[in-house]
């Protein structure tokens, strides 16, 4: 019922496919790619196409229900946590974790090149605990 309300609250019709994708993302802290989400929901809905998953993800991003991350040059990732936060990324395995600490970044006026800054995102790069042990 929660996913149905969330979907309707965004102005989207709560189709079984959309609900399955929202369920896959709910509380998911792994920042999955469209391919990973497709692999998960396809187990429940074998006839679901990758295009349906991708189009649903784009609709959810457009409605503000999820955030599309472009931190991985090889593929887009999706984050159900829409609150502003930063990320830590493992340079070996690509693992992404949330960093819920505010960083005040004051970009000097001359560095803005005429832009009106509306937000920022900090990425920390390093080695996750598993990769450090290797």
C-alpha positions, 0 to 999 in steps of 0.5 A: 500500500505504501508504494501505491500511495507513493506512486499516486502521490507523484502523479503516476499510475501505480502499475505493477511494474512501477510498484515493483521498481519502487519496492526494489529501490525502497531502502536500497542503499546500494545505488543500483543501476538500471541494469541491476534493477532490471535484473531484480524486478525481472525475477518477479515479472519475466516479461518486463522489458528493460525499456519499461524499467528505464522509462519508469526510472526516468519518470520517477526522477522527473517527479522527484521520487528518486535521484539519478546519480552520474557519479559512475562514468560507465552507468547511471545509478539511482538513489531513493534518498532524495534528501541532499547528501554526498557520496563516498565511492570505492575506486576499485569496486565502485561501491557507493555509500551515502555521507549525510554530513553538510559541507558548506562550499562557498564558491567565490563570485568570480569563480561562478562565471555568471552562474547562480549556484543552486546546490552542490555535491561532494564525492569522496574517492577511496578504498572500501573496507573489502578492497582495503583488505585485498 
